């Protein structure tokens, strides 16, 4: 691996750690603020519960005063009843006494209701006080932890920033500018290559690009996302072992009315997907760029089955799985949907792995003594 790539990998690690530490330092005050907001809410609940108790006490005193006044009225009415001259006057006073007694019972009921509420209010106040005490202890602990964590993070930031500056000085200026520009817009400036694919943007690489990255003799950028590409042989070896042992690929039907092929070169274009459809004595061909899925040229129709009408297109082509009706093909217009493009890429990778396994098996067989 080139020294610049090694340094970029170390720089990317430093950038990630610096970003993580900065995020953590920024998040700590927010976490403390959230606890303080909760604490303020608990204080408000406590004050509300205490205010409700005061209001209930005031209401109960009001009802008790009203009952005292009513008792005084009743005593007055009874004294007056001793001096009345007629039955009508007596009945009127008796009615006033009954009305006052009714008011007394109503006020007593309200006092009982307030007494029941008072028990609930007391429980609310005690619960709020307990919660407040717990939250006050929690926020003090959180603040102490935040101060300690911030101090540790800032110390690490100083160390990582110093390391970052040292690494930047060891990387070619043009490459460093490219890396930092891509990282600014995409979050990362490097991407590993595995199984012919850029792992950051998931776009398949041209064979030439893939081989250049594997060779590790020059800096190579992804044509899709512009990240600097690097190759890790250990990871690729694991993929190759998986490809050698993966489930057998489903073979496309030879007589299907629709067929998809891959060609590593097609006229002036490099890798493409070819889609053929037979319909009522004619056949059509659509050509798509392998990397972007964009359609190349117009749909071409010819008389006869695609096997004969487009026979030269099928030379040096790899047959793939894929079946979508012609209405869908027309609706796609100038670009394959990502799901379709991913499916074709996946089957192409499977076909390549199958071919590699077959070549490997044939080589082993030819080296075996029984084969000669």
WOZIHU-V120067 format. One record per pair of residues at least 6 apart in sequence whose ideal C-beta (glycine too) atoms are under 7 Angstrom apart, sorted by the first residue. I is the first residue (numbers start at 1). J is the second residue. Records with the same first field share a line. If there is no record, write none. Layout:
I->J / J
This chain:
1->216 / 230
2->216 / 219
4->171 / 172 / 175 / 219
5->230
7->167 / 170 / 171
8->171 / 179 / 190 / 228
9->190 / 230
10->167
11->164 / 167 / 168 / 171
12->188 / 189 / 190
14->160 / 163 / 164 / 167
15->164 / 183
17->160
18->157 / 160 / 161 / 164
21->153 / 156 / 157 / 160
24->153
25->150 / 153 / 154
28->146 / 149 / 150
31->142
32->142 / 143 / 146
35->138 / 139 / 142
36->139
38->135
39->135 / 136 / 139
42->128 / 131 / 132 / 135
43->132
45->128
46->125 / 128 / 129 / 132
49->121 / 124 / 125 / 128
50->125
52->121
53->118 / 121 / 125
56->114 / 117 / 118 / 121
59->114
60->111 / 114
63->107 / 110 / 111
64->111
66->107
67->104 / 107 / 108
70->100 / 103 / 104
73->100
74->97 / 100 / 101
77->93 / 96 / 97
78->97
80->93
81->90 / 93
84->90 / 93
168->176
175->219
179->189 / 228
180->189
182->189 / 226 / 227
183->189
186->225 / 227
188->200 / 227
189->227 / 228
190->227 / 228 / 230
191->198 / 199 / 200 / 222 / 225 / 227 / 229
192->199 / 230 / 232 / 235
193->199 / 205 / 210 / 213 / 229 / 230 / 231
194->235 / 236 / 239
195->239 / 349
196->204 / 205 / 210
197->203 / 204 / 205
198->205 / 222 / 224 / 225 / 227 / 229
200->225 / 227
201->222 / 224 / 225
203->222 / 224 / 291
204->290 / 291 / 345
206->270 / 271
207->264
209->220
212->218 / 220
213->220 / 229 / 230 / 231
214->231
216->231
219->228
220->229
221->227 / 228 / 229
222->229
224->291
243->353 / 356
244->357
246->353
249->350 / 351 / 354
250->321
252->259 / 319 / 320 / 321
256->323
257->277 / 278
258->276 / 277 / 323
259->276 / 306 / 319
260->273 / 274 / 275 / 320 / 322 / 344
261->274 / 314 / 317 / 318 / 319 / 320
262->273 / 317 / 318 / 320 / 348
263->272 / 274 / 316 / 317
264->271
266->272 / 287
269->296
271->290
272->287 / 288 / 289 / 290 / 296
273->288 / 290 / 344
274->285 / 287 / 313 / 317
275->286 / 329
276->283 / 284 / 285 / 306 / 310
277->283 / 284 / 326
278->305 / 306
279->326
281->303
282->301 / 302 / 303
283->302 / 304 / 305 / 306 / 309 / 310
284->299 / 300 / 301
285->300 / 306 / 310 / 313
286->295 / 299 / 329
287->295 / 296 / 297
288->294 / 295 / 296 / 336
289->296
293->335 / 336 / 341
294->334 / 335
295->334 / 335
302->309 / 310
303->309
318->348 / 351
320->344 / 347 / 348 / 351
321->347
322->343 / 344
324->340
365->371
